[in-house]
Amino acid sequence: MTGPGDAQEAPEPGYLIRIELGNDAPPLSPYAEADRQQAVTDLLAGNRFVPRDLPPGPYVLHLCIRDGRLAFEVHDTNDAMLRAIILALGPFRRLIKDYHMVVESHEQAVSEGAQEARIQAIDMGRRGLHNEGAELLIQRLEGRIEVDFETARRLFTLVCALHQRI
């Protein structure tokens, strides 16, 4: 219990309170849309997002694909843009392609009533791709935006959703 004058720990300032995704492309399949929505929900429930050399957050992230590149547009809570970080999609393409194949396989296995062991094996492959994508995203954002592993995993899901839309 803390009393008046006791120091209270301040909440961590580097986090996202909202995510806006580029919406100028065709809609996702219902299964992929549910995956995207779950990633956004999980991301907003807990994340670490600390852009370098910016005032402490919280932040709003506009994530989109522009001119074939991945754009992280960091905004303040009033939606004023603070910085845009542009990443080449090339390093992500194989992982994104593999991720879409695994999601499609998972969707097909579930709809066909496949054995639980097959669905679990597909899920393991999906988790592995998430981990690889998260590591790559952390590496590509290094020195620009600090994110924890779980935040990077969820952002990778959103990158895959965006890439499917173009």
C-alpha positions as CSV (number, residue, x, y, z in Angstrom):
1,M,0.0,0.0,0.0
2,T,1.4,3.4,-0.9
3,G,0.7,6.6,1.0
4,P,0.9,10.2,0.0
5,G,4.4,11.1,-0.9
6,D,5.4,7.5,-1.7
7,A,6.9,7.1,-5.1
8,Q,4.7,5.3,-7.5
9,E,6.0,3.5,-10.5
10,A,5.0,5.3,-13.7
11,P,3.6,3.2,-16.6
12,E,6.0,2.4,-19.4
13,P,5.6,5.2,-22.0
14,G,6.5,3.2,-25.1
15,Y,3.4,1.5,-26.3
16,L,0.7,1.6,-29.0
17,I,-2.8,2.6,-28.2
18,R,-4.2,2.2,-31.7
19,I,-3.2,0.7,-35.0
20,E,-4.5,1.8,-38.4
21,L,-4.0,-0.5,-41.4
22,G,-3.9,0.6,-45.0
23,N,-7.4,-0.2,-46.3
24,D,-7.1,0.6,-50.0
25,A,-7.1,-3.0,-51.2
26,P,-9.5,-5.9,-51.4
27,P,-10.8,-7.4,-48.2
28,L,-9.3,-10.4,-46.6
29,S,-10.9,-13.8,-46.4
30,P,-13.0,-14.3,-43.3
31,Y,-10.4,-16.6,-41.8
32,A,-7.5,-14.1,-42.5
33,E,-9.6,-11.2,-41.3
34,A,-10.2,-13.0,-38.0
35,D,-6.4,-13.6,-37.7
36,R,-5.7,-9.9,-38.3
37,Q,-8.3,-8.9,-35.8
38,Q,-6.9,-11.2,-33.2
39,A,-3.4,-9.8,-33.8
40,V,-4.6,-6.3,-33.3
41,T,-6.6,-7.2,-30.2
42,D,-3.5,-9.0,-28.7
43,L,-1.2,-6.2,-29.7
44,L,-3.3,-3.5,-28.0
45,A,-3.7,-5.6,-24.9
46,G,0.1,-5.5,-24.3
47,N,3.0,-4.2,-26.4
48,R,6.3,-2.5,-26.3
49,F,6.9,0.1,-29.0
50,V,9.6,2.7,-28.4
51,P,10.7,4.8,-31.5
52,R,14.1,6.3,-31.1
53,D,14.5,10.0,-30.5
54,L,10.8,10.7,-30.1
55,P,8.9,12.0,-27.1
56,P,7.5,9.3,-24.9
57,G,4.3,7.7,-26.1
58,P,1.8,6.3,-26.2
59,Y,1.7,6.2,-30.0
60,V,-0.7,5.4,-32.9
61,L,0.8,3.3,-35.7
62,H,-0.4,3.6,-39.3
63,L,1.0,0.5,-41.0
64,C,0.7,0.3,-44.7
65,I,2.4,-0.8,-47.9
66,R,3.4,2.2,-50.1
67,D,5.2,1.9,-53.4
68,G,6.0,-1.8,-52.6
69,R,7.6,-0.9,-49.2
70,L,6.4,-1.4,-45.7
71,A,5.6,1.9,-44.0
72,F,5.5,2.4,-40.2
73,E,4.0,5.8,-39.7
74,V,4.3,6.7,-36.0
75,H,1.7,9.3,-34.8
76,D,1.0,10.9,-31.4
77,T,-2.3,10.4,-29.7
78,N,-3.7,13.5,-31.6
79,D,-2.8,11.6,-34.8
80,A,-0.1,14.0,-35.8
81,M,2.7,12.2,-37.6
82,L,6.0,12.1,-35.8
83,R,8.0,9.9,-38.1
84,A,7.7,7.5,-41.0
85,I,10.0,4.5,-41.1
86,I,10.1,2.7,-44.5
87,L,11.4,-0.9,-44.8
88,A,12.0,-2.9,-48.0
89,L,9.6,-5.9,-48.3
90,G,12.2,-8.0,-50.0
91,P,13.7,-9.6,-46.9
92,F,10.1,-10.5,-45.7
93,R,8.8,-12.0,-49.0
94,R,9.7,-15.6,-48.5
95,L,8.3,-15.6,-44.9
96,I,5.1,-13.9,-46.0
97,K,4.6,-16.4,-48.8
98,D,5.2,-19.3,-46.5
99,Y,2.9,-17.8,-43.8
100,H,0.1,-17.4,-46.3
101,M,0.5,-21.1,-47.4
102,V,0.4,-22.3,-43.8
103,V,-2.6,-20.2,-43.0
104,E,-4.4,-21.6,-46.1
105,S,-3.4,-25.1,-45.0
106,H,-4.7,-24.5,-41.5
107,E,-8.0,-23.1,-42.8
108,Q,-8.4,-26.1,-45.2
109,A,-7.6,-28.6,-42.4
110,V,-10.1,-27.1,-40.0
111,S,-12.8,-26.9,-42.7
112,E,-12.2,-30.5,-43.7
113,G,-12.4,-31.7,-40.1
114,A,-8.8,-32.9,-40.2
115,Q,-7.3,-34.9,-37.3
116,E,-6.1,-32.8,-34.3
117,A,-2.5,-34.0,-34.8
118,R,-2.5,-32.5,-38.4
119,I,-3.9,-29.2,-37.2
120,Q,-1.4,-29.1,-34.4
121,A,1.5,-29.7,-36.8
122,I,0.4,-26.9,-39.0
123,D,0.1,-24.6,-35.9
124,M,3.7,-25.5,-35.0
125,G,4.8,-24.5,-38.4
126,R,2.9,-21.3,-38.2
127,R,4.4,-20.5,-34.8
128,G,7.9,-21.1,-36.3
129,L,7.2,-18.6,-39.1
130,H,5.9,-16.1,-36.6
131,N,9.1,-16.4,-34.6
132,E,11.2,-16.0,-37.7
133,G,9.2,-13.1,-38.9
134,A,9.4,-11.5,-35.4
135,E,13.2,-11.9,-35.4
136,L,13.5,-10.3,-38.8
137,L,11.3,-7.4,-37.9
138,I,13.2,-6.7,-34.7
139,Q,16.4,-6.8,-36.8
140,R,15.0,-4.5,-39.5
141,L,13.7,-2.0,-37.0
142,E,16.9,-2.0,-34.9
143,G,18.1,1.5,-34.1
144,R,14.7,3.0,-35.2
145,I,12.0,1.3,-33.1
146,E,12.5,-1.0,-30.2
147,V,9.8,-3.7,-29.9
148,D,9.7,-6.8,-27.8
149,F,9.4,-10.3,-29.3
150,E,5.6,-10.6,-28.8
151,T,4.9,-7.2,-30.3
152,A,7.1,-8.1,-33.3
153,R,5.2,-11.4,-33.7
154,R,1.9,-9.6,-33.8
155,L,3.2,-6.9,-36.1
156,F,4.4,-9.6,-38.5
157,T,0.9,-11.0,-38.6
158,L,-0.3,-7.6,-39.7
159,V,2.5,-7.2,-42.2
160,C,1.3,-10.5,-43.8
161,A,-2.3,-9.3,-43.8
162,L,-1.3,-6.1,-45.6
163,H,0.9,-8.0,-48.1
164,Q,-2.1,-10.3,-49.0
165,R,-4.1,-7.2,-49.8
166,I,-1.9,-5.8,-52.5
